Amino acid sequence: MHSGSAPAERSGRSAHSAEDVHCDQESSLWERMLSKENLLAALGRVEVNRGAPGVDGVTTAELRPWLLVHWPVVRAELDAGTFQLADGSHLFRELDKWLHRRMRQIRWKEWKLPRTRRAMLRKLGINEQSSREWGNSSKGYWRIAGSPVLQRALPHSYWEGLGLRMLKPTWQRLRSAR
């Protein structure tokens, strides 16, 4: 073997194309999103919030027992791309909404200092008064992430501009690749 050999040749594995790596990353995200730990954390949050029943009429109190019985089938249908709700895109709208709120929360945490928060809000088109009010707020991260000001400052187009995709098209692409 000489020094000009490609790493893939040295390792005995074929090199992955950028598309293969991207697909692997999406699959990995799918697995992390649907991991037991992540789903239990989300379920706990839903139970604590005692939200209204979903489109299927299942209440928060009925959710955990329902999932114990139905989750294996739901997961198989999600993986196969055959899962349906009353509105087929409802699940993905809700997941996208939750994920965008979570990303706004992470971005807000990154802007640790009030002056940084104010400056970033101004840079993202929020007026001076609102920037001052929200930048100095002592409200919790989750609450701030759902605020109209942060939703306006960090809309879906902001995340798409960073290369982050919505779940529904990604799920459909993964489903068709299987």
C-alpha positions as CSV (number, residue, x, y, z in Angstrom):
1,M,0.0,0.0,0.0
2,H,1.3,3.4,-0.8
3,S,0.6,6.8,0.8
4,G,-1.6,7.9,-2.2
5,S,-4.3,5.2,-1.3
6,A,-7.7,6.5,-0.4
7,P,-8.8,5.9,3.2
8,A,-11.7,3.8,2.0
9,E,-9.2,1.4,0.3
10,R,-7.1,1.1,3.4
11,S,-10.1,0.4,5.6
12,G,-11.5,-2.2,3.2
13,R,-14.8,-0.3,3.2
14,S,-16.3,1.7,0.3
15,A,-16.4,5.4,0.6
16,H,-19.9,6.9,1.3
17,S,-21.3,9.6,-1.0
18,A,-22.6,12.8,0.5
19,E,-26.1,11.5,-0.2
20,D,-25.5,8.3,1.7
21,V,-24.1,10.3,4.7
22,H,-27.1,12.6,4.6
23,C,-29.5,9.6,4.5
24,D,-27.6,8.0,7.4
25,Q,-27.9,11.3,9.4
26,E,-31.7,11.4,8.7
27,S,-32.1,7.8,9.7
28,S,-30.1,8.5,12.9
29,L,-32.4,11.5,13.6
30,W,-35.4,9.3,13.1
31,E,-34.1,6.7,15.5
32,R,-33.2,9.3,18.1
33,M,-36.5,11.1,17.8
34,L,-38.4,7.8,18.2
35,S,-36.1,6.4,20.9
36,K,-37.7,5.1,24.1
37,E,-35.9,7.8,26.2
38,N,-37.0,10.7,24.0
39,L,-40.6,9.5,23.8
40,L,-40.8,8.9,27.5
41,A,-39.6,12.4,28.2
42,A,-42.1,13.8,25.7
43,L,-44.9,11.7,27.3
44,G,-44.0,12.9,30.8
45,R,-44.2,16.5,29.6
46,V,-47.6,15.9,28.0
47,E,-48.8,14.3,31.2
48,V,-47.5,17.2,33.4
49,N,-49.2,19.8,31.1
50,R,-52.5,17.8,31.0
51,G,-53.3,19.0,27.5
52,A,-56.6,18.6,25.7
53,P,-57.4,15.4,23.8
54,G,-55.9,15.0,20.3
55,V,-57.8,14.5,17.1
56,D,-58.4,10.9,18.1
57,G,-60.1,11.9,21.3
58,V,-57.5,10.2,23.6
59,T,-57.2,12.2,26.8
60,T,-53.9,12.7,28.6
61,A,-54.9,10.3,31.3
62,E,-55.7,7.6,28.7
63,L,-52.5,8.2,26.7
64,R,-49.9,6.0,28.6
65,P,-52.2,2.9,28.8
66,W,-53.1,3.4,25.1
67,L,-49.5,3.6,24.1
68,L,-48.6,0.5,26.1
69,V,-51.0,-1.5,24.0
70,H,-50.7,0.2,20.6
71,W,-47.1,1.6,20.4
72,P,-45.5,-1.4,18.6
73,V,-48.1,-1.2,15.8
74,V,-47.8,2.6,15.6
75,R,-44.0,2.4,15.4
76,A,-44.1,-0.3,12.7
77,E,-46.6,1.9,10.7
78,L,-44.4,5.0,11.1
79,D,-41.3,3.0,9.9
80,A,-43.3,1.6,7.0
81,G,-44.8,5.0,6.1
82,T,-48.4,3.7,6.5
83,F,-49.4,5.5,9.8
84,Q,-52.6,7.6,9.4
85,L,-54.4,10.0,11.7
86,A,-57.7,11.7,11.0
87,D,-55.6,14.3,9.1
88,G,-52.5,12.5,7.7
89,S,-50.2,15.5,8.1
90,H,-51.4,16.3,11.7
91,L,-48.7,14.2,13.4
92,F,-45.9,15.9,11.4
93,R,-47.3,19.4,12.0
94,E,-47.4,18.7,15.7
95,L,-43.9,17.2,15.7
96,D,-42.5,20.0,13.6
97,K,-44.2,22.6,15.9
98,W,-42.6,20.8,19.0
99,L,-39.2,20.6,17.3
100,H,-39.1,24.2,16.2
101,R,-40.1,25.3,19.7
102,R,-37.3,23.1,21.1
103,M,-34.8,24.6,18.6
104,R,-35.9,28.1,19.6
105,Q,-35.4,27.2,23.3
106,I,-31.8,26.0,22.5
107,R,-31.0,29.2,20.5
108,W,-32.4,31.3,23.4
109,K,-30.1,29.4,25.8
110,E,-27.1,30.1,23.5
111,W,-27.8,33.8,23.9
112,K,-27.0,33.7,27.6
113,L,-26.6,37.4,28.4
114,P,-29.6,39.8,28.3
115,R,-27.5,42.2,26.1
116,T,-26.8,39.3,23.6
117,R,-30.5,38.4,23.6
118,R,-31.5,42.0,22.9
119,A,-28.9,42.4,20.1
120,M,-29.9,39.1,18.4
121,L,-33.6,40.0,18.6
122,R,-32.9,43.4,17.0
123,K,-30.7,41.7,14.3
124,L,-33.6,39.3,13.6
125,G,-36.1,42.2,13.0
126,I,-37.7,42.6,16.4
127,N,-38.3,46.3,17.4
128,E,-36.3,48.0,20.2
129,Q,-39.1,47.9,22.8
130,S,-39.9,44.2,22.4
131,S,-36.2,43.3,22.2
132,R,-35.6,45.1,25.5
133,E,-38.7,43.6,27.1
134,W,-38.0,40.0,26.0
135,G,-34.2,40.2,26.2
136,N,-34.5,41.1,29.9
137,S,-37.2,38.6,30.7
138,S,-36.8,36.1,33.5
139,K,-39.3,33.7,32.1
140,G,-38.3,30.1,31.6
141,Y,-36.7,28.9,28.4
142,W,-39.7,26.8,27.4
143,R,-42.1,29.7,27.9
144,I,-39.9,32.1,26.0
145,A,-39.5,29.6,23.1
146,G,-43.3,29.7,22.6
147,S,-43.6,33.5,22.7
148,P,-44.8,35.3,19.6
149,V,-41.7,37.5,19.6
150,L,-39.3,34.5,19.4
151,Q,-41.6,32.8,16.9
152,R,-41.4,35.9,14.7
153,A,-37.6,36.2,15.2
154,L,-36.9,32.5,14.5
155,P,-39.6,31.3,12.0
156,H,-39.5,28.1,10.1
157,S,-37.8,29.9,7.2
158,Y,-34.9,30.8,9.6
159,W,-34.3,27.1,10.3
160,E,-34.7,26.1,6.7
161,G,-32.1,28.7,5.8
162,L,-29.7,26.8,8.1
163,G,-30.4,23.6,6.2
164,L,-32.9,22.1,8.7
165,R,-35.8,20.4,7.0
166,M,-39.4,19.8,8.0
167,L,-40.2,16.3,9.2
168,K,-42.9,15.4,6.8
169,P,-40.8,15.7,3.6
170,T,-37.9,13.9,5.3
171,W,-40.2,11.1,6.5
172,Q,-41.7,10.8,3.0
173,R,-38.2,10.6,1.5
174,L,-37.1,8.0,4.0
175,R,-40.3,6.0,3.5
176,S,-39.8,5.9,-0.3
177,A,-36.1,4.8,0.1
178,R,-37.1,1.7,2.1
